[in-house]
Amino acid sequence: MTVPPAASAPTLRWTVPATTILTALVVAVPAAALSGAAAPLVLGDAGPFVRWGMVLIETVHHLAAALTIGLLVVAAFLVREGRGTDRRRSAARVAALSAVLWAASAAAILVVGFGDLAGIPPSTPGYLSDLMANLWGLELMRLRLIELVLVAAIVPLAAVARTRGALAWSAALALLSLVPLAYGGHASGTDGHETAVTALLLHLGGMTVWVGGLMALGLLLPVVGSALPDTLRRYSTLATWSYVSIALSGLLFALLTADDLGDLTSAYWILIWAKVLLLGALGVFGLVQRRAIIARGADRPWLFAALAAGELAVMGAAVALGTVLSRTPPPVVESAADLDTPVYALTGYPMPPPLAPGRFLDTWQVNWLFLLVALLAVGLYAAGCVRLWRRGDRWPWWRLLVWVLGWAVFAYVTNGAPGVYGRVMFSQHMVMHMALMMAVPIFLVPAQAITLAYRALPSRPDRTLGPRELLTAVVHSRWAAFFANPLVAGIVFFGSLIAFYWTGLFELALTTHTGHVLMVLHFTLAGFAFVWALVGQDPGPERWAPPLRIMVLLGTLAAHAFFGLAIMQGTWLLAPGFFKTIAVPWVPDLLADQQLGGAIAWGVGELPTVVLILMVMVDWMRRDERETRRSDRQAERDDDAELAAYNARLQQLAERSRR
């Protein structure tokens, strides 16, 4: 007998998130007891309130974050608005409430977590004053404070959000709030910091979207109505990406926390094995949902709610194990590198061997964030090409080739010798910088990835924000029109060099993970925007006339050449504190190495200038050819009316002159 959806959905509505929270709390307690995550410390123990409080508060914190993000993502990108219902308003209202719980739990972690760091119970006299004194000085406290501020901003944004755009911005801010958590994670302070942060970002992003999205669907089930089939289908795609993200994060953690078979039987790894089993169970749940719910058009909402409740129970257990895992010390992994050196203390990496020609081929330090971005970009572009070719559309193969070459250069300079030696040598840093700004964009822009996305991505007839709609909104936004202006792009291109190297930003990029990532991101985007504004053929803001673009190009690259000459002839050292502290033994003259970097910056600009000028000239000729063909077609349609009008005008002028 089939249960009527109208009767069963409201009943099961609150069962879905309630089951998740209860299961997580029930699993967290014995897991913490068995793994030793809540065991008393020999030195600096803060007491049972802090030990158990951190486990339980962090469990609630992670689920509140997931629910908030899930509600915002579902409302902004997955579910359409319907007649007689206000799905967005319902989602925004509940998201604001869950964001309050998220902020409250983040504040509780901030307060109780100080006792965990200091090894003192909260009842200690002067506890709050000591907390305030160290709120910004301790890195972990600073990260938690940043998260609290970001989450506090989500509450009013979600409360007043009514449009898809407002919900999308709220979702973006909520996902950004996960970044401080990744930097303060349980493995982020170990050897391989950047890999640990990347892995935790993948895990947190995948977990919150997957778990939170399913909880959000359960809560919104009574108001989703006829939109349920499309919403579930879109969520299934998102859940698949989340599943892959979480699995990949597990592989990265395995690289960091195990170097022999004995590590695989530690308490830390027993928790990981338990999470692997739960991940497999969740994969089975996903297959059942696809075959029993989505394939049938989601005609039985009550069955979806029942399966979702079971799936979320397993998810709650996985979240609890993840929380306990964050409180469990990982096994000690031996490192072959000498970690007690100034270069490791400042950069997080050991001193590379002396630079030689062969080192440009055999020196690698994998940065998983940049490598995964490159692989994802190539994979998505190739998938778009295959989709076009299968349906019989034409797309030049050479565009795929230049796209792959561009990302290959990006991966090499961020993972190969330029990236490794660029952390300790100014000249190699400049090689990486020039490649990101001038070589990578020259390959990527002609690939016309935006045009490919427009042709390959399906549009959504129900006016929800899908990938194609988001791309359209970005490409035709005022921000795109501003930064795609050749003059603005040129100013950003050149001004970034001055602002970066003649301020403390350069040293910040050399000594911090965040600074390094932002440096790579900024210079890649600045170079792409400059080249795209000059020679891009994708849909977007109106292009300037070719002569004006050539003038901007010559002016910008002339200024770039002066920048290179200034460094090449300079007698002052940039970031002197950093380079003198690390004291690279095979770079005896720091100023000579810096002047070599200036020569590289000056000389590298020549070839890209010629290539860009040729590309603008080709675009100029193609414009003239297109205009000529357009005029010819127009003349055939109207019997050359434009030429006849022009001749008549000349005849009138001649007659007027005779009179």
C-alpha positions as CSV (number, residue, x, y, z in Angstrom):
1,M,0.0,0.0,0.0
2,T,1.4,3.4,-1.0
3,V,1.6,6.1,1.6
4,P,0.1,9.4,0.4
5,P,2.8,11.9,0.0
6,A,0.8,14.8,1.5
7,A,0.4,12.9,4.7
8,S,3.8,11.4,5.1
9,A,6.2,14.2,3.9
10,P,5.4,16.6,6.8
11,T,5.7,13.8,9.3
12,L,9.1,12.8,8.0
13,R,10.2,16.4,7.4
14,W,11.9,17.0,10.7
15,T,12.9,13.3,11.1
16,V,15.6,13.8,8.4
17,P,17.9,16.4,10.2
18,A,16.9,15.2,13.7
19,T,18.1,11.7,12.8
20,T,21.4,13.0,11.5
21,I,22.1,15.1,14.6
22,L,21.1,12.3,17.1
23,T,23.1,9.7,15.3
24,A,26.2,11.9,15.1
25,L,26.1,12.6,18.9
26,V,25.4,9.0,19.8
27,V,28.4,7.8,17.6
28,A,30.7,10.6,18.7
29,V,30.8,9.6,22.4
30,P,31.9,5.9,22.2
31,A,34.2,6.8,19.2
32,A,36.0,9.5,21.3
33,A,36.2,7.1,24.2
34,L,37.7,4.2,22.3
35,S,40.1,6.3,20.1
36,G,41.5,8.3,23.1
37,A,40.3,11.6,21.6
38,A,38.8,12.6,25.0
39,A,41.5,10.9,27.2
40,P,43.2,13.0,29.8
41,L,46.5,14.5,28.8
42,V,49.7,13.8,30.8
43,L,50.6,17.5,30.7
44,G,48.3,20.5,30.2
45,D,45.0,18.7,30.6
46,A,42.1,21.1,30.6
47,G,39.6,18.8,32.2
48,P,36.8,16.6,31.1
49,F,34.5,19.5,30.3
50,V,36.8,20.8,27.7
51,R,37.8,17.4,26.3
52,W,34.2,16.1,25.8
53,G,32.8,19.6,25.1
54,M,35.0,20.1,22.1
55,V,33.9,16.7,20.7
56,L,30.2,17.4,21.1
57,I,30.3,21.1,20.1
58,E,32.4,20.4,17.0
59,T,29.9,17.7,16.0
60,V,27.0,20.2,16.2
61,H,29.1,22.8,14.6
62,H,29.9,20.7,11.5
63,L,26.2,19.7,11.1
64,A,25.0,23.3,11.5
65,A,27.5,24.4,8.8
66,A,26.4,21.6,6.5
67,L,22.7,22.4,6.9
68,T,23.2,26.1,6.3
69,I,25.3,25.5,3.2
70,G,22.9,22.9,2.0
71,L,19.8,25.1,2.3
72,L,21.5,28.0,0.5
73,V,22.8,25.8,-2.3
74,V,19.5,24.0,-2.8
75,A,17.5,27.2,-2.8
76,A,19.9,29.1,-5.1
77,F,20.9,26.4,-7.6
78,L,18.7,23.3,-7.5
79,V,15.0,24.1,-6.8
80,R,12.7,26.3,-8.9
81,E,10.1,28.6,-7.5
82,G,6.5,27.5,-7.8
83,R,3.1,29.0,-7.9
84,G,1.5,29.4,-4.5
85,T,4.7,28.5,-2.7
86,D,7.8,30.4,-1.7
87,R,10.5,27.9,-1.6
88,R,13.3,30.4,-1.5
89,R,11.8,32.2,1.4
90,S,11.3,28.9,3.3
91,A,14.9,27.9,2.7
92,A,16.3,31.3,3.6
93,R,14.4,31.4,6.8
94,V,15.6,28.0,8.0
95,A,19.2,28.8,6.7
96,A,19.2,31.9,8.9
97,L,18.3,29.8,11.9
98,S,20.9,27.2,11.2
99,A,23.5,29.9,10.7
100,V,22.7,31.2,14.2
101,L,23.4,27.7,15.5
102,W,26.6,27.6,13.4
103,A,27.7,30.9,14.8
104,A,26.8,29.9,18.4
105,S,28.8,26.7,18.1
106,A,31.7,28.5,16.5
107,A,31.7,31.0,19.4
108,A,31.6,28.1,21.9
109,I,34.5,26.4,20.1
110,L,36.4,29.7,20.3
111,V,35.8,30.0,24.1
112,V,36.3,26.3,25.1
113,G,39.0,25.8,22.5
114,F,41.2,28.4,24.2
115,G,41.2,26.1,27.3
116,D,42.1,23.2,25.1
117,L,45.1,25.2,23.7
118,A,46.2,26.6,27.0
119,G,45.6,23.4,29.0
120,I,43.4,25.2,31.6
121,P,39.7,24.7,32.4
122,P,37.3,27.6,31.7
123,S,36.7,28.1,35.5
124,T,40.3,29.3,35.9
125,P,40.4,32.9,37.3
126,G,41.3,35.4,34.5
127,Y,40.3,32.9,31.8
128,L,38.3,35.4,29.7
129,S,40.9,38.1,30.0
130,D,43.6,35.6,28.8
131,L,41.3,34.6,26.0
132,M,40.9,38.2,24.8
133,A,44.6,38.8,25.1
134,N,45.4,35.9,22.8
135,L,42.4,36.1,20.5
136,W,44.5,37.4,17.6
137,G,48.0,36.4,18.6
138,L,47.4,32.6,18.4
139,E,47.0,31.4,14.9
140,L,44.3,28.8,15.7
141,M,42.3,31.4,17.7
142,R,42.7,33.9,14.9
143,L,41.3,31.4,12.3
144,R,38.4,30.6,14.5
145,L,37.6,34.3,15.0
146,I,37.7,34.8,11.2
147,E,35.2,32.0,10.8
148,L,32.9,33.4,13.5
149,V,32.9,36.8,11.8
150,L,32.1,35.3,8.4
151,V,29.3,33.1,9.8
152,A,27.9,36.0,11.7
153,A,27.6,37.9,8.4
154,I,25.6,35.0,6.9
155,V,22.8,35.3,9.4
156,P,21.4,38.7,8.2
157,L,22.2,37.9,4.5
158,A,20.2,34.7,4.7
159,A,17.4,36.3,6.6
160,V,16.8,39.0,4.0
161,A,17.7,36.9,0.9
162,R,14.7,36.4,-1.4
163,T,16.3,36.3,-4.9
164,R,18.4,33.6,-6.4
165,G,21.3,36.0,-6.7
166,A,21.2,36.9,-3.0
167,L,21.0,33.2,-2.0
168,A,23.9,32.4,-4.4
169,W,26.1,35.1,-2.8
170,S,25.1,33.8,0.7
171,A,26.1,30.3,-0.3
172,A,29.4,31.6,-1.6
173,L,30.1,33.3,1.7
174,A,29.1,30.2,3.6
175,L,31.5,28.1,1.6
176,L,34.2,30.7,2.1
177,S,33.7,30.3,5.8
178,L,35.1,26.8,5.5
179,V,38.5,28.0,4.5
180,P,39.7,29.0,8.1
181,L,38.6,25.5,9.2
182,A,40.9,23.9,6.6
183,Y,43.9,26.0,7.8
184,G,43.3,25.0,11.4
185,G,42.6,21.3,10.7
186,H,44.1,18.3,12.5
187,A,46.8,17.7,9.9
188,S,47.4,21.2,8.7
189,G,50.2,21.8,11.1
190,T,52.3,18.8,10.1
191,D,54.8,18.2,7.3
192,G,53.0,18.7,4.1
193,H,50.9,21.7,5.2
194,E,49.7,22.7,1.8
195,T,48.6,19.2,1.0
196,A,46.7,18.9,4.3
197,V,44.9,22.2,3.7
198,T,43.9,21.1,0.2
199,A,42.7,17.8,1.4
200,L,40.7,19.3,4.2
201,L,39.1,21.9,1.8
202,L,38.1,19.1,-0.5
203,H,36.6,17.1,2.5
204,L,34.8,20.0,4.1
205,G,33.4,21.3,0.7
206,G,32.2,17.8,-0.3
207,M,30.8,16.9,3.1
208,T,28.8,20.1,3.7
209,V,27.3,20.2,0.2
210,W,26.5,16.5,0.3
211,V,25.2,16.1,3.8
212,G,23.7,19.6,4.0
213,G,22.0,19.3,0.6
214,L,20.2,16.1,1.7
215,M,19.1,17.6,5.0
216,A,17.9,20.6,3.2
217,L,15.8,18.5,0.8
218,G,14.3,16.7,3.7
219,L,13.3,20.0,5.4
220,L,11.9,21.5,2.2
221,L,10.1,18.4,1.0
222,P,6.6,19.7,1.9
223,V,7.1,22.9,-0.2
224,V,9.1,21.4,-3.1
225,G,6.1,19.7,-4.7
226,S,6.3,19.3,-8.5
227,A,9.9,20.5,-8.5
228,L,11.1,17.4,-6.7
229,P,12.2,15.3,-9.8
230,D,14.4,18.1,-11.3
231,T,15.7,19.0,-7.8
232,L,16.7,15.5,-7.0
233,R,18.3,14.9,-10.4
234,R,20.5,18.1,-9.9
235,Y,21.3,17.2,-6.3
236,S,22.4,13.7,-7.5
237,T,24.9,15.3,-9.8
238,L,26.2,17.5,-7.0
239,A,26.4,14.6,-4.6
240,T,28.5,12.6,-7.1
241,W,31.0,15.4,-7.3
242,S,31.0,15.6,-3.5
243,Y,31.6,11.9,-3.2
244,V,34.6,12.1,-5.5
245,S,35.9,15.1,-3.6
246,I,35.7,13.3,-0.2
247,A,37.3,10.2,-1.6
248,L,40.1,12.2,-3.1
249,S,40.7,14.0,0.2
250,G,41.0,10.6,1.9
251,L,43.8,9.7,-0.6
252,L,45.7,12.9,0.1
253,F,45.4,12.4,3.9
254,A,46.8,8.9,3.4
255,L,49.9,10.3,1.8
256,L,50.4,12.5,4.9
257,T,49.6,10.1,7.8
258,A,51.1,6.7,6.8
259,D,54.6,5.7,5.8
260,D,54.6,2.1,6.9
261,L,52.1,-0.7,7.6
262,G,52.1,-0.2,11.3
263,D,50.5,3.2,10.9
264,L,47.4,1.5,9.3
265,T,46.5,-0.1,12.6
266,S,46.8,3.0,14.8
267,A,43.7,4.5,16.5
268,Y,43.9,7.3,13.9
269,W,43.7,4.9,11.0
270,I,41.0,2.7,12.6
271,L,38.8,5.8,12.5
272,I,39.8,6.3,8.8
273,W,38.9,2.7,8.0
274,A,35.5,3.1,9.7
275,K,34.9,6.2,7.6
276,V,35.9,4.3,4.4
277,L,33.2,1.7,5.3
278,L,30.6,4.4,5.8
279,L,31.6,6.0,2.5
280,G,31.0,2.7,0.8
281,A,27.6,2.4,2.4
282,L,26.8,5.9,1.3
283,G,27.7,5.0,-2.3
284,V,25.2,2.2,-2.1
285,F,22.6,4.6,-0.8
286,G,23.3,6.9,-3.7
287,L,22.8,4.1,-6.2
288,V,19.5,3.1,-4.6
289,Q,18.3,6.7,-4.7
290,R,19.2,7.0,-8.4
291,R,17.4,3.7,-9.3
292,A,14.4,3.7,-6.9
293,I,13.7,7.5,-6.8
294,I,15.3,9.5,-9.5
295,A,14.8,7.0,-12.3
296,R,11.1,6.8,-11.5
297,G,10.6,10.6,-11.6
298,A,10.5,10.9,-7.8
299,D,6.8,9.9,-7.8
300,R,7.0,8.8,-4.2
301,P,8.3,11.6,-2.0
302,W,7.6,9.5,1.2
303,L,10.1,6.8,-0.1
304,F,12.7,9.5,-0.8
305,A,12.3,10.9,2.8
306,A,12.6,7.4,4.3
307,L,15.7,6.6,2.3
308,A,17.2,10.0,3.0
309,A,16.6,9.5,6.8
310,G,18.6,6.2,6.6
311,E,21.3,7.8,4.5
312,L,21.6,10.8,6.8
313,A,22.0,8.5,9.8
314,V,25.1,7.0,8.1
315,M,26.2,10.5,7.2
316,G,25.8,11.6,10.8
317,A,28.0,8.7,11.9
318,A,30.6,9.7,9.4
319,V,30.6,13.4,10.6
320,A,30.9,12.2,14.2
321,L,33.9,10.0,13.2
322,G,35.4,12.9,11.3
323,T,35.1,15.1,14.4
324,V,36.7,12.5,16.6
325,L,39.4,12.1,14.0
326,S,40.2,15.8,14.3
327,R,40.8,15.3,18.0
328,T,43.0,12.1,17.6
329,P,46.7,12.6,17.1
330,P,47.9,11.2,13.7
331,P,50.8,8.7,13.6
332,V,54.2,10.2,13.4
333,V,55.5,10.1,9.9
334,E,59.2,10.3,9.4
335,S,60.5,12.9,7.0
336,A,63.7,12.7,5.0
337,A,64.0,16.4,4.9
338,D,65.8,18.5,7.6
339,L,62.9,20.4,9.2
340,D,65.0,22.4,11.6
341,T,66.2,25.0,9.1
342,P,65.3,28.6,8.5
343,V,64.1,27.9,5.0
344,Y,61.6,25.2,6.3
345,A,60.5,27.5,9.1
346,L,59.7,30.3,6.6
347,T,58.4,28.4,3.6
348,G,57.3,25.0,4.9
349,Y,59.6,23.3,2.4
350,P,63.2,22.0,2.7
351,M,66.0,23.5,0.9
352,P,66.2,22.2,-2.7
353,P,69.5,21.0,-4.1
354,P,71.7,23.4,-6.0
355,L,70.2,24.5,-9.3
356,A,71.6,23.0,-12.4
357,P,70.3,22.6,-16.0
358,G,69.1,19.1,-15.3
359,R,67.1,20.2,-12.3
360,F,64.5,21.9,-14.6
361,L,63.3,18.4,-15.6
362,D,63.7,16.2,-12.5
363,T,62.8,18.6,-9.7
364,W,59.1,18.4,-8.6
365,Q,57.1,19.4,-5.5
366,V,53.5,18.5,-6.1
367,N,51.1,21.2,-5.1
368,W,47.8,19.4,-5.2
369,L,45.6,22.4,-5.3
370,F,47.1,23.8,-8.5
371,L,47.5,20.3,-10.0
372,L,43.9,19.4,-9.4
373,V,42.7,22.7,-10.8
374,A,44.7,22.1,-14.0
375,L,43.5,18.5,-14.3
376,L,39.9,19.5,-13.7
377,A,40.1,22.3,-16.3
378,V,41.5,20.0,-18.9
379,G,38.9,17.3,-18.1
380,L,35.9,19.6,-18.3
381,Y,37.1,21.1,-21.6
382,A,37.7,17.7,-23.1
383,A,34.2,16.6,-21.9
384,G,32.7,19.6,-23.6
385,C,34.6,18.8,-26.9
386,V,33.4,15.2,-26.8
387,R,29.8,16.3,-26.2
388,L,29.9,18.6,-29.2
389,W,31.6,16.0,-31.5
390,R,29.1,13.3,-30.5
391,R,26.1,15.4,-31.6
392,G,27.8,16.3,-34.8
393,D,28.9,19.9,-34.0
394,R,32.2,21.2,-35.2
395,W,34.9,22.3,-32.7
396,P,38.5,22.6,-33.9
397,W,40.9,20.1,-32.3
398,W,43.7,22.6,-32.1
399,R,41.7,24.6,-29.5
400,L,41.8,21.5,-27.2
401,L,45.5,21.3,-27.9
402,V,46.3,24.9,-26.9
403,W,44.1,24.5,-23.8
404,V,46.0,21.4,-22.7
405,L,49.3,23.2,-23.4
406,G,48.3,26.2,-21.4
407,W,47.4,24.2,-18.3
408,A,50.5,22.0,-18.8
409,V,52.6,25.2,-18.5
410,F,50.6,26.2,-15.4
411,A,51.1,22.8,-13.8
412,Y,54.8,22.8,-14.6
413,V,55.6,26.3,-13.2
414,T,53.6,25.7,-10.0
415,N,54.7,22.1,-9.4
416,G,58.1,21.8,-11.2
417,A,61.4,23.5,-10.9
418,P,60.2,27.2,-11.2
419,G,57.8,26.6,-8.3
420,V,60.3,24.8,-6.2
421,Y,63.3,27.1,-6.7
422,G,61.0,30.2,-6.9
423,R,60.5,29.8,-3.2
424,V,64.2,30.5,-2.5
425,M,65.5,32.3,-5.6
426,F,64.2,35.6,-7.0
427,S,65.3,34.7,-10.6
428,Q,63.2,31.5,-10.6
429,H,60.3,33.2,-8.9
430,M,60.3,35.6,-11.8
431,V,60.3,32.7,-14.3
432,M,57.1,31.4,-12.6
433,H,55.6,34.9,-12.5
434,M,56.2,35.7,-16.1
435,A,54.9,32.3,-17.2
436,L,51.7,32.7,-15.3
437,M,51.1,36.2,-16.6
438,M,52.3,36.0,-20.2
439,A,52.7,32.4,-21.3
440,V,49.7,30.6,-19.8
441,P,47.0,33.2,-21.0
442,I,48.4,33.2,-24.6
443,F,47.5,29.5,-24.8
444,L,44.2,29.6,-22.8
445,V,42.5,32.6,-24.4
446,P,42.5,31.2,-28.1
447,A,40.9,28.0,-26.8
448,Q,37.6,30.0,-26.3
449,A,36.5,28.0,-23.2
450,I,33.5,30.3,-22.6
451,T,32.2,29.7,-26.1
452,L,32.7,26.0,-25.7
453,A,30.8,26.1,-22.4
454,Y,27.9,28.0,-24.0
455,R,27.6,25.4,-26.7
456,A,28.1,22.3,-24.5
457,L,26.2,23.2,-21.3
458,P,22.4,22.8,-21.4
459,S,20.2,25.7,-20.4
460,R,17.6,25.4,-17.7
461,P,14.1,26.3,-18.9
462,D,12.8,26.7,-15.3
463,R,15.0,29.8,-14.7
464,T,17.1,28.2,-12.0
465,L,20.8,29.0,-11.7
466,G,22.7,26.2,-13.5
467,P,26.3,26.3,-14.7
468,R,25.3,27.9,-18.0
469,E,23.2,30.6,-16.2
470,L,26.0,31.4,-13.8
471,L,28.5,31.7,-16.6
472,T,26.2,34.1,-18.5
473,A,25.7,36.2,-15.3
474,V,29.4,36.5,-14.8
475,V,30.4,37.1,-18.4
476,H,27.8,39.9,-18.9
477,S,28.2,41.4,-15.4
478,R,29.3,44.9,-14.8
479,W,32.5,43.6,-13.1
480,A,33.4,41.7,-16.3
481,A,32.7,44.8,-18.4
482,F,35.0,46.8,-16.1
483,F,37.9,44.4,-15.9
484,A,37.7,43.3,-19.5
485,N,38.2,46.9,-20.6
486,P,41.7,46.9,-22.2
487,L,42.8,50.0,-20.4
488,V,41.7,48.7,-17.0
489,A,43.2,45.3,-17.7
490,G,46.5,47.0,-18.7
491,I,46.5,49.1,-15.5
492,V,45.9,46.0,-13.4
493,F,48.5,44.0,-15.4
494,F,51.3,46.6,-14.8
495,G,50.0,48.1,-11.5
496,S,50.1,44.6,-9.9
497,L,53.8,44.4,-10.4
498,I,54.5,47.7,-8.6
499,A,52.0,46.9,-5.8
500,F,53.4,43.4,-5.3
501,Y,57.1,43.8,-5.4
502,W,57.5,47.2,-3.8
503,T,55.4,46.4,-0.8
504,G,55.3,43.7,1.9
505,L,53.1,41.5,-0.4
506,F,56.1,39.9,-2.0
507,E,57.5,38.6,1.3
508,L,54.0,37.6,2.4
509,A,53.7,35.4,-0.7
510,L,57.1,33.8,0.0
511,T,56.4,33.0,3.7
512,T,52.7,32.1,3.8
513,H,50.5,29.5,2.1
514,T,47.6,31.9,1.7
515,G,49.9,34.6,0.2
516,H,51.4,32.1,-2.3
517,V,48.0,30.8,-3.4
518,L,46.6,34.4,-3.8
519,M,49.7,35.4,-5.7
520,V,49.3,32.6,-8.2
521,L,45.6,33.2,-8.6
522,H,45.9,36.9,-9.0
523,F,48.7,36.9,-11.6
524,T,47.1,34.2,-13.6
525,L,43.8,36.0,-13.7
526,A,45.4,39.4,-14.4
527,G,47.3,38.0,-17.3
528,F,44.2,36.2,-18.6
529,A,42.1,39.3,-18.4
530,F,44.7,41.4,-20.2
531,V,45.1,38.9,-23.1
532,W,41.4,38.3,-23.3
533,A,40.6,42.0,-23.5
534,L,43.0,42.3,-26.4
535,V,42.4,39.2,-28.5
536,G,39.5,37.2,-26.9
537,Q,36.8,36.0,-29.2
538,D,34.4,34.7,-26.5
539,P,31.0,36.3,-25.8
540,G,31.3,39.2,-23.4
541,P,31.7,43.0,-23.3
542,E,32.1,44.8,-26.6
543,R,35.6,44.8,-27.9
544,W,37.6,48.0,-28.6
545,A,38.7,48.7,-32.1
546,P,42.0,47.0,-33.1
547,P,44.1,50.2,-33.3
548,L,43.1,51.2,-29.8
549,R,43.9,47.7,-28.5
550,I,47.4,47.8,-30.1
551,M,48.1,51.1,-28.5
552,V,47.1,49.7,-25.1
553,L,49.2,46.6,-25.7
554,L,52.3,48.6,-26.6
555,G,51.9,51.0,-23.7
556,T,51.4,48.3,-21.2
557,L,54.3,46.1,-22.3
558,A,56.6,49.2,-22.5
559,A,55.8,49.9,-18.9
560,H,56.4,46.2,-18.2
561,A,59.8,46.5,-19.8
562,F,60.7,49.5,-17.6
563,F,59.7,47.4,-14.6
564,G,62.2,44.7,-15.7
565,L,64.9,47.3,-16.3
566,A,64.3,48.9,-12.9
567,I,64.9,45.6,-11.2
568,M,67.8,44.7,-13.5
569,Q,69.6,47.9,-12.7
570,G,68.5,48.3,-9.1
571,T,70.9,48.3,-6.2
572,W,68.5,47.5,-3.4
573,L,67.3,44.0,-2.4
574,L,63.6,43.1,-2.4
575,A,62.4,41.2,0.7
576,P,65.9,41.4,2.2
577,G,64.8,39.9,5.6
578,F,63.6,36.7,3.9
579,F,66.4,36.1,1.5
580,K,69.1,36.9,4.1
581,T,67.5,34.6,6.7
582,I,67.3,31.5,4.5
583,A,70.8,32.2,3.2
584,V,70.8,29.8,0.2
585,P,74.4,28.5,0.1
586,W,74.6,28.2,-3.7
587,V,73.3,31.8,-4.3
588,P,76.2,33.8,-3.0
589,D,75.2,37.1,-4.5
590,L,71.5,37.8,-3.8
591,L,71.5,41.1,-5.7
592,A,73.0,39.5,-8.8
593,D,70.2,36.8,-8.7
594,Q,67.6,39.6,-8.3
595,Q,69.1,41.5,-11.3
596,L,69.0,38.3,-13.3
597,G,65.3,38.1,-12.4
598,G,64.9,41.6,-13.8
599,A,66.6,40.6,-17.0
600,I,64.2,37.7,-17.3
601,A,61.2,40.0,-16.7
602,W,62.5,42.4,-19.4
603,G,63.4,39.8,-21.9
604,V,60.4,37.5,-21.6
605,G,58.1,40.3,-22.7
606,E,59.4,40.5,-26.2
607,L,58.0,37.3,-27.7
608,P,54.5,37.6,-26.1
609,T,54.4,41.2,-27.5
610,V,55.0,40.0,-31.0
611,V,52.5,37.2,-30.7
612,L,49.8,39.4,-29.2
613,I,50.3,42.1,-31.9
614,L,50.0,39.4,-34.6
615,M,46.8,38.1,-33.0
616,V,45.3,41.5,-32.9
617,M,46.2,42.1,-36.5
618,V,44.6,38.8,-37.5
619,D,41.5,39.7,-35.6
620,W,41.5,43.1,-37.4
621,M,41.6,41.4,-40.8
622,R,38.9,38.9,-39.9
623,R,36.7,41.8,-38.7
624,D,37.2,43.5,-42.1
625,E,36.4,40.3,-43.9
626,R,33.2,39.7,-41.8
627,E,32.1,43.3,-42.4
628,T,32.7,43.0,-46.1
629,R,30.7,39.7,-46.3
630,R,27.9,41.3,-44.2
631,S,27.8,44.3,-46.6
632,D,27.7,42.1,-49.6
633,R,24.8,40.0,-48.2
634,Q,22.9,43.2,-47.4
635,A,23.5,44.6,-50.9
636,E,22.1,41.4,-52.4
637,R,19.0,41.7,-50.3
638,D,18.2,45.3,-50.9
639,D,19.7,45.7,-54.4
640,D,22.7,47.7,-53.1
641,A,20.5,50.4,-51.5
642,E,23.3,51.7,-49.4
643,L,25.6,52.4,-52.4
644,A,22.7,53.9,-54.3
645,A,21.9,56.2,-51.4
646,Y,25.6,57.2,-51.2
647,N,25.7,58.0,-54.9
648,A,22.5,60.0,-54.6
649,R,24.0,62.0,-51.8
650,L,27.1,62.7,-53.8
651,Q,25.0,63.9,-56.7
652,Q,23.0,66.2,-54.4
653,L,26.2,67.7,-53.1
654,A,27.5,68.2,-56.7
655,E,24.3,70.0,-57.8
656,R,24.4,72.2,-54.7
657,S,28.0,73.1,-55.5
658,R,27.1,74.1,-59.1
659,R,24.2,76.3,-57.9
